[in-house]
Amino acid sequence: MIIGKIDLHPNENIIKAALINNYAHINSKPFVVCSELTISEESKIVDLVFCKDNLSYAYEIKAWNDDMRRLPAQLDAYCKLFDYIYVATTANHLDQLQLIPDFVGIVLYSTKTKKIVYKRRAKKNHLIDKKELLMSIPISYIRNNSPYSKYTRSDNDLFSFFQAHNLFIKHTSSKCRWTNNDLETILHYEDILMNTNYISLDYR
């Protein structure tokens, strides 16, 4: 009875496992996966972030019973940091995604096939904010991984957008939960449940 209910009304962890498995299946290049990544001073949580080829891909999951009212604020926060942004959802929410920005991709989890379907591919996000990128990286990390060993938050103009972006990807990748090498077998939703602690990007 419980299994049938899960199949008909998939929760976040089922969709998350399907997304990770699909990503591992379609990508041959190295990548890392961050799960439950806390970002921004408002402590917004991104369900999944993939980093690959020095680019970031953020996925917000809206499962069957999820409330959609927080989605606009979540996407606003993601747009300041991530190169590509997706909303992954179930069929009952698709109509509510008509008003999201057209560069945000839409992924459907099919309850019939238990597969991931990309309904709309994300376009490159051009709203990334250099200050937000740098604010998402601890000062100590910036000092140790850039030419500016005495960096303070007032020194953001020392960095080009390209430098800040590279540092952000490098730091985010260091927070990863899995790499592609860890995903040689199928990931089940029980595996997700074992990794429910949050990962935080440090705003300080």
N, C-alpha and C positions, 0 to 999 in steps of 0.2 A: 504493500500500500504506500509506504513512504517513498519507495523507488519510483513508482508511477507518478507521484506528486512532484518529485524532483524533475522527472523527464518533461512533464507538462508545463511546469512553472520553474524553469531553471533559475538557480540563484547565482550570485556574483561569482562564486568560486568555480562553478561548473563552466560558466562563460569564460572566466579567466584561464582555466586549464585548456579549454578549446582554442583560445587565442594563442597561447604560448605554443601548443602543439602545432597549430597551423603555421605559425611564424617559423618554427624549427623545420617544418616540412618544405616550405617554399623558399627558404634562404640558405644558400650555400656558404655565404661569407660569415666571418665571425661576428657575433653580437653578444650583448649582455642584456639581462632582464632585471629591472627593478620593480618590486611589487609593494604597493601601499607606501608610496613616496610622498612625504609631507613637504609641501612647498609654501612659499609666501608667508608674510608676517601674519596673515589671517589663518594660517595652518590648513590650507586646502590640501586634500589628499588625492593624488593621482593613482588610479587603480593599477595601471601598468605603464612602464616606460621602457622602451627598447632603445638601445644605442648601437648604431652600426654605421660604419664608414664616416665617422665623425658627424653623424646626424642623430637627432633624437626624435622618437615617435611616441607620443603620449596617447593613452587609451583611457577614456572614461567609460565605465561599464554601468549601464542602466538595465538591471535585471527586471524580470517580469513584474515584481511587486514594488519596484523602486519609485520614489517620488521624483518627478522631473523638474520641480520648481527651482532647485538650486543649480541646474545645469548652466544657465547663462553666466552666473557669477564664476562658476568653475571654469568655463571656457575662457572667460576674460583673463583669469589668472594664468591659464596654460598658454595663452597667446603671447604672453610676455617672455616665455622661456623656451618653448619647444618648436622644432622645425616642422613637424607634421603632427596633426591632431585628429583623433578619431573618437567617435561615440560608438560604442558597441552595445547593441540592444536586442530586444526581442520584438516580434511582429506587432505586439499590442502598443508599442510606443512609436512606431515609425511615423505615424501621422503628426506626432508632436515635434518631429525634427525638421519640419518644413522651414522654420524660421531661423535655424542656426546658420552661421556664416557659411558661404558657399565653398570656402577653402577647407572647411572641416569635413573629414570623411565620415561615412556611415557604414558600419559593419553590422550584419544581421546574424544572430545565432538562431539556426533553424531547429525547432523542437522536433521536427520530423526526421531530419537526417543527422542531427547532432553535429552539424558542420558549421563552419564559418563562411559567410558569403559577403564579399565586399560589394555593397550596393553603390557606393560612391567613393572614389579614391580621393584622398586628401591632396590638396595642393600646397606648395611651399608657403609657409607662414612668413609674412614680411612685417609682422608687428612685434618681433622680438626686441626687448629693451635691454641695452647693454648694462645699464645700472642694475636692473633686476638680475641679470646673469651673475654679475659680480657680487651682489648682495646674497646670492644663493650659495656662495662659496665661503668657507671660513677664512678669516684673515690669515691664519697660520698656514693654510693650504696655499693661498695665493703667494705668500712670502717664500714658501719653499719650492714653488713650482713656476716661478716667473723671475724675470731679471730684477724685480723690485723687492728686495729683502726687507725694506722698511715700509712697505705699503701700509696705508691707512685708508679708511673709507673716503677720505677727501681726495684720494689720488686716482679716482676712476678715469680721469682724462688721459692718464698715462697709457691706457690700453686702447687699442683699436677694437672695433667690434669683432673682428676675426680672432684676435687674441683672447678676448673675453669668452667668446663662444667655444673656442677650443678648450679653455680651462674648465668651463662649465661641463662640457661633455666628459672630459677626463675625470673630474670630481664625481659626477653622477655615475659614471661607469664603476668607480671605486665602491659605490654603494650597492652594487648588483647582488641579487638573490641567486640568480642562475646565469651561466654562460651557455653558449650553444653546445659546448662539450658535455655539459651536465644533462642535456636533453636528447640523448641518443635513444632513450626509451620513452614510451608514452607517459606523459604527466597526467595524473588523475586528480580529481578535486580534493581527495584526501591529502594529497601532497601539498596543495595550496593551504589547507587547514593547518598544516604543521608549520607554516610560515606566516603567521598572522601578525607578528610584531611589526610595528611601523618603522620605516627608514626615514630619517629626517635630513633635509638639506638645511644647513645652519644659517639662519638669518640673524646675524649679530655684527 
